[in-house]
Structures are given as C-alpha cells and as structure tokens.
Amino acid sequence: MRVLLTGAAGQLGQALVASAPPGIQLIATSRVELDLADFAACRSAVATHQPAWVINAGAYTGVDLAETNQDLAMAVNAGAPRAFAEALANTKGKGRLLQLSTDFVFNGSQGTPYRVDQMRDPLGVYGRTKAKGEEAVEEVLDPAAAVILRTSWVMGPVGRNFALTMLRLHQTKDVISVVADQVGCPTSTLTLAKACWRVVECDADPMPPVLHWSDAGAASWYDVAVAVGELGQELGLLEHPATVQPICTAEYPTPARRPDYSLLDCVGSRKALALDGQHWRVALRSVLMAIPPQSTQP
C-alpha cells in the first residue's frame, strides 16, 4: 500500500516513519520535498504518487507565532488539507486522507472531556486554521474517504516539545515555574503513531470520520513538568530534578490564549481503533527512554 506522509521531519512524522508496518510503501516528505503552503504542490503530489492514503501530519504548529503569521498558518493548516482532499476526490475513491488535528479547535470552557461531535469553537489563529482544515476535509470528501484525528499535548523523544524542554530545564535550573491551571492530557508520539497506522491498516473497515486520541488520564502542565523531573532522575538523565513551582496562566502571558481545559473523550475512538489507552506517565517514561543519547546533554 502506498502512503504519502507529510511532516516527516517533525516529531510525529519521525515516529510514523520508524513504525511503518510491513507492506507500506512510504513516501515520506518534509518541507524540503513538499511545501504545505503551496496549494498546487500538494495537489500535484497526490496526482503524481496516487497514494492509497495521505497522512497529513505536517502543520504550522507555532501557536503564538500564528497570531502574527496568519496567512502562512492558514495556507498550511487549512489550504493543504483542502488541496489534498480535492486531489483525492479526483481519484474517485482510490485514495483516502488521514488529517491530524488538535484539541485547540475547542475553546476549553467546559469541564468534561470533549466529544468528537462537539461544535468547533477555537480561541486563536492556530486553532481557527486547524478547524478550517477540518471543515475543508468534511466539505470535499465523503466520510468514508477521510478520517480527522484530533490529539493533544504531543510529546516525543525528538523535535521540539514540552517534555524535552522541561528535561533541559531540570538539567540546568534549580527552580522552574510552570502553569498549573490548564488541564489536558499528554500524547506520546509513539502511541499516536500506532493509532495513525491502525487507521490505515483498517482500510477495509472504514473508521468513524472523526477520532480523538491522547494517552490516558489527565494532567496540568505542572504535573507533566514534575513527572519529567522524577522520571528523568529515575532513568539517569539528570542528577537532581529542579523544584517546580505552580503558577497560574495570568502569571505567564502568551500572545495566543490556550484552552483552560482540553481533555478529549477517547472512549469511542479507542474502541474503534481496538487500542487501549496507556496512562500518560507510562507513555512519558517510554518517550524519555527513547531520547537519542546525544540529545540528553543540556
């Protein structure tokens, strides 16, 4: 089966490349091979490779930068999914799309996990552009031809993410201040990649059109920062964890507003995927264990 992957150099993309199942002919593209801001190039990639699946794992993920780079964020996060969807529609059912999306399509104002069928109501540019990407996929492709997979707080052993940043700060600081009043759930790129490949592998038994996937449990950014210190010491990645001080969002202002609560309801999705959820702390330990040796130095 031929699969066209975008964002191959990103943290999820690298996990997808490393865990590709046997029998997959993977066409892995990074920004160098395929500029997701180029609508025509995205359509051409589908026409050229004629993939059975496009896994669109690439995105403009700079949440704060998106506030001042709205056109680029919209082109990558909304334009590329539309381009892939339109090109796949021309294959007359021979190709499908797995569109990776985010908890940021919700406003975070409720106190219960967000269901797959809830209304999108993003707070900032990043969430708005990702929501537009979802809408484009739904407008262009039949439900059987596309799966939107929302996830949250993605962290892996490579790339830029909260876990690796916290590990570096634990190695170099005595005290770290971390926001404690935003609640969600971390997602390991290792478990997320497995969920993505399960969607593709179930090609003969189409998935629901929208899925949610994160690791199990709930946490604040503060909780994750503490866990990184404890697990990092346990695994020999640092000698002594820093002291982590909880602060509120108001004490750490950012250009983009984050959802206060972005837990995703994954119960139905886990059943559809036939995958059990791994507690986020267990998954985080696996992430830290998988960090390349040369990357553990502060």
Secondary structure as GFF3:
##gff-version 3
##sequence-region A 1 298
A	DSSP	beta_strand	2	6	.	.	.	ID=ss1
A	DSSP	alpha_helix	11	18	.	.	.	ID=ss2
A	DSSP	beta_strand	25	28	.	.	.	ID=ss3
A	DSSP	alpha_helix	39	49	.	.	.	ID=ss4
A	DSSP	beta_strand	53	56	.	.	.	ID=ss5
A	DSSP	three_ten_helix	65	67	.	.	.	ID=ss6
A	DSSP	alpha_helix	70	74	.	.	.	ID=ss7
A	DSSP	pi_helix	75	79	.	.	.	ID=ss8
A	DSSP	alpha_helix	80	89	.	.	.	ID=ss9
A	DSSP	beta_strand	96	102	.	.	.	ID=ss10
A	DSSP	three_ten_helix	103	105	.	.	.	ID=ss11
A	DSSP	alpha_helix	125	140	.	.	.	ID=ss12
A	DSSP	three_ten_helix	143	145	.	.	.	ID=ss13
A	DSSP	beta_strand	146	151	.	.	.	ID=ss14
A	DSSP	beta_strand	154	155	.	.	.	ID=ss15
A	DSSP	alpha_helix	162	172	.	.	.	ID=ss16
A	DSSP	beta_strand	175	179	.	.	.	ID=ss17
A	DSSP	beta_strand	183	184	.	.	.	ID=ss18
A	DSSP	beta_strand	187	188	.	.	.	ID=ss19
A	DSSP	alpha_helix	189	201	.	.	.	ID=ss20
A	DSSP	beta_strand	210	212	.	.	.	ID=ss21
A	DSSP	beta_strand	219	220	.	.	.	ID=ss22
A	DSSP	alpha_helix	221	234	.	.	.	ID=ss23
A	DSSP	beta_strand	243	247	.	.	.	ID=ss24
A	DSSP	three_ten_helix	249	251	.	.	.	ID=ss25
A	DSSP	alpha_helix	267	273	.	.	.	ID=ss26
A	DSSP	alpha_helix	280	289	.	.	.	ID=ss27
A	DSSP	three_ten_helix	293	295	.	.	.	ID=ss28
###
